[in-house]
Amino acid sequence: MNRWMTRIVLLGLVVAGVGVGAYVADAEAQTMARVRGEVSDEWGNPIEGAQIIGRREGADPRTTNTNDDGRFNLTNLPSGDYVIEAHAAGYTPTGVAIYLDQRDARQPQRPLELELVAAPPGSRLRDDVEFESADGRLKLELKGDGKFEFEDADGEGEGTYGIVELEAQLTVRDYDGDDDKYSLDAPIVITFANNLFRALTWDGVELSQK
């Protein structure tokens, strides 16, 4: 083998070595750990735009947001112990501890299911209080934990509420009836007659404390 052939062979080995190194690095990147999951409220409604934070000791947090189906996907995570947190306006944050291993990245992973509990703005009544219209067709119970239940002529539902001065916003999060009648984007506003909270008005209908 002459001098030129030797140089060509050596150059080929160097190029091949670089290619193998690049392939190994790419393979390692592809097998980094990942975590996917879903975020919903306590009634099973998906929460869009919730911030997902993956925290690992000694490393910068990794973040993403849920899509319109409440789903998220965090990728390229080094192996280690993590706390996966979910945050959304109007909800109490939650988190779960999990160990992620990049060797399991190619295996099917069971999605995390994170549930956020609604934290209604404003105040709430001290005790559970029931209200009912004179004809009995509209019933409402405001609970001391910030939740409410109601029944009208078309069905029944539940959700969360918050009181500011003498007005309360009822956010219906689950309704058994016409699906288009109530939505999360259109809170129901009720007005109390006075600060004794013994009577209220809901869409022109008066309800009195039972």
C-alpha positions as CSV (number, residue, x, y, z in Angstrom):
1,M,0.0,0.0,0.0
2,N,1.5,3.3,-1.0
3,R,1.6,6.5,1.0
4,W,-1.5,8.0,-0.7
5,M,-3.6,4.9,-0.2
6,T,-2.6,4.9,3.5
7,R,-3.8,8.5,3.9
8,I,-7.1,7.7,2.2
9,V,-7.7,4.6,4.4
10,L,-6.9,6.7,7.6
11,L,-9.2,9.5,6.5
12,G,-12.0,7.0,5.9
13,L,-11.5,5.6,9.4
14,V,-11.6,9.1,10.9
15,V,-14.8,10.0,9.0
16,A,-16.4,6.7,10.0
17,G,-15.4,7.3,13.6
18,V,-17.1,10.7,13.5
19,G,-20.2,9.2,12.0
20,V,-20.4,6.5,14.7
21,G,-19.9,9.1,17.4
22,A,-22.7,11.3,15.9
23,Y,-24.9,8.3,15.7
24,V,-24.3,7.3,19.3
25,A,-24.9,10.9,20.5
26,D,-28.1,11.1,18.4
27,A,-29.2,7.7,19.8
28,E,-28.6,8.9,23.4
29,A,-30.6,12.0,22.7
30,Q,-33.5,10.0,21.4
31,T,-33.5,7.8,24.5
32,M,-33.7,10.6,27.0
33,A,-36.5,10.1,29.5
34,R,-40.0,11.6,28.9
35,V,-43.2,11.9,30.7
36,R,-46.7,12.5,29.3
37,G,-50.1,13.0,31.0
38,E,-53.4,14.7,31.3
39,V,-54.6,17.5,33.5
40,S,-58.3,17.8,34.4
41,D,-60.5,19.3,37.2
42,E,-62.3,17.2,39.8
43,W,-65.3,16.8,37.4
44,G,-63.1,15.4,34.6
45,N,-63.1,18.5,32.5
46,P,-59.7,18.9,30.6
47,I,-57.8,22.1,31.6
48,E,-56.2,23.8,28.6
49,G,-53.1,26.0,29.1
50,A,-52.1,24.6,32.5
51,Q,-48.4,25.0,33.1
52,I,-46.5,21.7,33.7
53,I,-43.2,22.0,35.5
54,G,-40.7,19.1,35.8
55,R,-38.4,19.7,38.8
56,R,-35.2,17.7,39.4
57,E,-32.7,18.5,42.2
58,G,-29.7,20.3,40.9
59,A,-31.1,21.0,37.5
60,D,-33.1,23.8,35.9
61,P,-36.9,23.1,35.8
62,R,-38.4,22.0,32.5
63,T,-41.8,23.4,31.5
64,T,-44.5,23.0,29.0
65,N,-48.3,23.6,28.7
66,T,-51.3,21.4,28.2
67,N,-53.1,21.5,24.9
68,D,-56.9,22.0,24.4
69,D,-57.4,18.4,25.5
70,G,-55.5,18.9,28.7
71,R,-52.6,16.8,27.5
72,F,-48.9,17.4,27.9
73,N,-45.6,15.9,26.9
74,L,-42.2,16.6,28.5
75,T,-39.2,15.2,26.6
76,N,-35.4,15.0,26.7
77,L,-35.2,14.6,30.4
78,P,-32.1,13.1,32.1
79,S,-32.7,10.1,34.4
80,G,-33.6,11.0,37.9
81,D,-36.2,11.7,40.6
82,Y,-38.7,14.4,39.5
83,V,-41.6,16.2,40.8
84,I,-44.1,16.9,38.0
85,E,-46.3,19.9,38.9
86,A,-49.4,21.4,37.3
87,H,-50.5,25.0,37.8
88,A,-53.5,26.9,36.4
89,A,-55.2,30.1,37.3
90,G,-58.2,29.5,39.6
91,Y,-57.0,26.1,40.8
92,T,-54.9,24.8,43.6
93,P,-51.5,23.6,42.3
94,T,-50.7,19.9,42.5
95,G,-47.7,17.7,41.9
96,V,-46.5,14.1,41.9
97,A,-43.1,12.5,42.6
98,I,-41.9,10.1,39.9
99,Y,-38.6,8.4,38.9
100,L,-37.7,8.7,35.2
101,D,-35.2,6.4,33.5
102,Q,-34.0,7.1,29.9
103,R,-33.6,3.4,29.4
104,D,-37.4,3.1,29.5
105,A,-38.0,5.9,27.0
106,R,-38.9,3.6,24.2
107,Q,-41.4,1.6,26.3
108,P,-45.1,2.6,26.4
109,Q,-45.7,4.8,29.4
110,R,-48.9,5.1,31.3
111,P,-49.9,8.8,31.2
112,L,-49.9,10.7,34.5
113,E,-53.4,11.9,35.5
114,L,-53.2,15.1,37.4
115,E,-56.3,16.6,39.0
116,L,-56.6,20.3,39.9
117,V,-59.1,21.4,42.5
118,A,-60.8,24.6,41.7
119,A,-60.1,27.5,44.1
120,P,-63.0,29.9,43.6
121,P,-62.1,33.6,43.9
122,G,-63.9,35.6,46.6
123,S,-65.3,34.4,49.9
124,R,-67.8,31.6,50.7
125,L,-70.5,31.0,53.2
126,R,-69.5,29.7,56.6
127,D,-72.0,26.7,56.5
128,D,-73.9,24.8,53.9
129,V,-77.0,26.7,53.0
130,E,-80.0,25.6,50.8
131,F,-82.1,28.0,48.8
132,E,-85.3,27.2,46.8
133,S,-87.7,29.2,44.6
134,A,-91.4,29.5,45.7
135,D,-92.5,27.0,43.0
136,G,-89.8,24.5,43.9
137,R,-88.5,24.4,40.4
138,L,-85.1,25.9,41.2
139,K,-83.0,24.7,44.1
140,L,-79.5,25.7,45.1
141,E,-77.1,24.6,47.9
142,L,-74.1,26.7,48.6
143,K,-71.5,24.8,50.6
144,G,-68.9,26.1,53.0
145,D,-66.1,24.5,51.0
146,G,-66.7,26.7,48.0
147,K,-68.8,24.2,46.0
148,F,-72.4,24.2,45.1
149,E,-75.2,21.9,43.8
150,F,-78.3,22.9,42.0
151,E,-81.4,21.5,40.3
152,D,-83.6,23.3,37.7
153,A,-86.4,22.2,35.4
154,D,-84.0,20.7,32.8
155,G,-81.5,18.9,35.0
156,E,-79.0,19.2,37.8
157,G,-75.4,20.3,38.2
158,E,-72.6,21.3,40.5
159,G,-69.5,23.5,40.5
160,T,-67.7,26.2,42.5
161,Y,-68.6,29.7,43.6
162,G,-67.0,32.8,45.1
163,I,-68.7,35.8,46.7
164,V,-67.6,39.4,46.3
165,E,-69.7,41.8,48.3
166,L,-73.3,40.7,47.6
167,E,-72.7,39.0,44.3
168,A,-71.5,35.4,43.7
169,Q,-70.3,33.8,40.6
170,L,-71.3,30.2,40.1
171,T,-69.1,28.3,37.7
172,V,-70.9,25.2,36.6
173,R,-68.4,22.4,36.1
174,D,-70.7,19.4,35.6
175,Y,-74.3,19.5,34.4
176,D,-76.7,16.6,33.8
177,G,-79.0,18.1,31.2
178,D,-78.7,20.2,28.1
179,D,-74.9,20.3,27.5
180,D,-75.1,23.7,25.9
181,K,-77.0,25.4,28.7
182,Y,-74.1,26.0,31.0
183,S,-70.4,26.3,30.3
184,L,-67.2,27.1,32.2
185,D,-66.8,30.3,30.2
186,A,-70.1,31.7,31.3
187,P,-70.5,31.9,35.1
188,I,-73.9,32.4,36.6
189,V,-74.1,35.6,38.7
190,I,-76.5,35.6,41.7
191,T,-77.3,38.6,43.9
192,F,-78.1,38.3,47.6
193,A,-80.8,40.5,49.0
194,N,-78.6,41.7,51.9
195,N,-75.6,40.7,54.0
196,L,-77.7,38.2,56.0
197,F,-77.6,35.9,52.9
198,R,-81.1,34.5,53.5
199,A,-82.4,35.3,50.0
200,L,-81.0,35.7,46.5
201,T,-81.9,36.4,42.9
202,W,-80.9,34.1,40.1
203,D,-81.7,35.3,36.6
204,G,-84.8,37.2,37.9
205,V,-86.0,34.2,40.0
206,E,-86.0,34.8,43.8
207,L,-84.8,32.0,46.0
208,S,-85.2,31.9,49.8
209,Q,-83.2,30.0,52.4
210,K,-84.9,26.8,53.4
